[in-house]
Amino acid sequence: MVATTATDSTGAYSFPNLPNGQYLVIETDPAGATSVNDTQGLPTDNKIAVTLSGASSSGNNFLDDGTPTYRVSGTVYNDADLTGTFSGGDTTISGVTVQLWADLNNNGVFDAGDQLMATTNTVSGAYSFPNVPMANIW
């Protein structure tokens, strides 16, 4: 194995800075999904052979069906009454940047190996990440 990566919030993936050579890209279907097609070889084998020789290779796509998606959402509050707990005196904060990270080693702790999946800003305190795929990396 040369490298492992996870798709971003748009489903895109890449392996940058590889030297010339022959590679095999293998996709693991997310939980609940099945392979429908890929751009090379057997339509449902989840494997695409790539040869790099002086140029990048794009369009190496996989098509899955049945991938469940979910919404991650919440609200950012200002602890206006300084109680340290959620209470009626708290107010929402707009314009706060919120990031969604994939916990690639599944340890429940933010660390260097985790991957940024999406970024958004709060509106009236609320944020939402729609269509988050359930995958074996979460």
C-alpha positions as CSV (number, residue, x, y, z in Angstrom):
1,M,0.0,0.0,0.0
2,V,1.4,3.4,-1.0
3,A,-1.2,5.7,0.6
4,T,-4.8,5.8,2.0
5,T,-7.2,8.8,1.9
6,A,-10.8,9.5,2.5
7,T,-13.1,11.4,0.2
8,D,-13.9,15.0,1.0
9,S,-17.5,16.4,1.5
10,T,-18.0,16.4,-2.3
11,G,-16.9,12.8,-2.8
12,A,-13.5,13.8,-4.4
13,Y,-10.2,12.1,-3.6
14,S,-6.6,12.5,-4.7
15,F,-3.2,11.1,-4.1
16,P,-0.8,14.0,-4.8
17,N,2.9,13.9,-5.6
18,L,3.2,10.3,-6.7
19,P,6.2,9.3,-8.9
20,N,5.7,7.7,-12.3
21,G,4.6,4.1,-12.0
22,Q,1.7,1.8,-12.0
23,Y,-0.9,2.0,-9.2
24,L,-4.2,0.3,-8.3
25,V,-6.9,2.5,-6.6
26,I,-9.2,0.4,-4.5
27,E,-12.4,1.8,-3.0
28,T,-14.0,0.4,0.1
29,D,-17.8,0.8,-0.1
30,P,-19.3,2.9,2.8
31,A,-21.5,1.0,5.2
32,G,-24.9,0.3,3.5
33,A,-23.6,1.0,0.0
34,T,-23.0,-1.3,-2.9
35,S,-20.8,-0.7,-6.0
36,V,-22.7,0.0,-9.2
37,N,-19.8,0.9,-11.5
38,D,-16.3,2.3,-11.8
39,T,-14.5,3.8,-14.8
40,Q,-12.3,0.7,-15.6
41,G,-12.3,-3.1,-15.4
42,L,-15.2,-5.0,-14.0
43,P,-18.0,-2.6,-13.2
44,T,-18.3,-3.6,-9.5
45,D,-14.8,-4.7,-8.5
46,N,-13.9,-1.4,-6.8
47,K,-10.5,-1.3,-8.5
48,I,-9.1,1.1,-11.0
49,A,-5.6,0.6,-12.5
50,V,-3.7,3.9,-13.1
51,T,-0.4,4.4,-14.9
52,L,1.4,7.7,-14.3
53,S,4.0,8.7,-16.9
54,G,4.8,12.4,-16.8
55,A,1.2,13.5,-16.2
56,S,-1.6,13.4,-13.6
57,S,-4.5,11.0,-14.0
58,S,-8.1,12.2,-13.3
59,G,-11.6,10.8,-13.9
60,N,-10.9,7.6,-11.9
61,N,-14.4,7.5,-10.6
62,F,-16.5,5.0,-8.5
63,L,-20.3,4.9,-8.5
64,D,-22.0,3.5,-5.4
65,D,-25.7,3.1,-4.6
66,G,-27.4,3.2,-1.2
67,T,-24.9,5.2,0.7
68,P,-26.8,6.6,3.7
69,T,-26.2,10.3,4.5
70,Y,-26.9,12.2,7.6
71,R,-27.0,15.8,8.9
72,V,-24.7,17.1,11.6
73,S,-26.0,20.4,13.0
74,G,-26.1,22.5,16.1
75,T,-25.9,26.0,17.5
76,V,-23.1,28.1,18.9
77,Y,-24.1,30.1,22.0
78,N,-22.6,32.8,24.0
79,D,-22.7,32.0,27.8
80,A,-24.1,35.5,28.5
81,D,-25.0,34.7,32.1
82,L,-21.7,33.0,32.8
83,T,-23.2,29.9,34.3
84,G,-21.2,27.4,32.3
85,T,-24.4,25.6,31.4
86,F,-27.0,26.1,28.7
87,S,-29.7,28.4,30.1
88,G,-32.3,31.0,29.0
89,G,-29.8,33.9,29.3
90,D,-27.5,32.5,26.6
91,T,-27.5,34.1,23.1
92,T,-26.6,32.8,19.7
93,I,-23.4,33.9,17.9
94,S,-23.4,34.5,14.1
95,G,-20.3,34.2,11.9
96,V,-18.5,31.5,13.9
97,T,-16.5,29.1,11.7
98,V,-17.3,25.5,12.4
99,Q,-15.3,22.6,10.9
100,L,-16.3,18.9,10.4
101,W,-13.3,16.5,10.6
102,A,-13.1,12.8,9.9
103,D,-11.6,11.0,12.8
104,L,-9.5,8.6,10.7
105,N,-8.1,6.6,13.5
106,N,-11.5,6.5,15.4
107,N,-10.0,7.5,18.7
108,G,-12.5,10.3,19.5
109,V,-9.6,12.8,19.8
110,F,-8.6,15.5,17.3
111,D,-5.1,14.8,16.1
112,A,-2.8,15.3,13.1
113,G,-4.1,12.3,11.1
114,D,-7.7,13.5,11.0
115,Q,-9.1,15.0,7.7
116,L,-11.0,18.2,7.3
117,M,-14.3,17.3,5.5
118,A,-16.2,20.6,5.4
119,T,-16.3,24.2,6.9
120,T,-19.3,26.4,7.4
121,N,-20.2,29.6,9.3
122,T,-23.0,30.0,11.8
123,V,-26.1,32.0,10.9
124,S,-28.0,33.2,14.0
125,G,-25.8,30.7,15.8
126,A,-26.9,27.7,13.8
127,Y,-24.7,25.5,11.6
128,S,-25.4,22.5,9.5
129,F,-23.4,19.9,7.5
130,P,-26.0,18.2,5.3
131,N,-25.4,15.0,3.3
132,V,-22.5,13.6,5.5
133,P,-21.9,10.1,4.3
134,M,-21.6,7.3,6.8
135,A,-18.3,5.5,6.1
136,N,-16.1,3.1,7.9
137,I,-13.7,6.1,8.6
138,W,-16.2,7.8,11.0
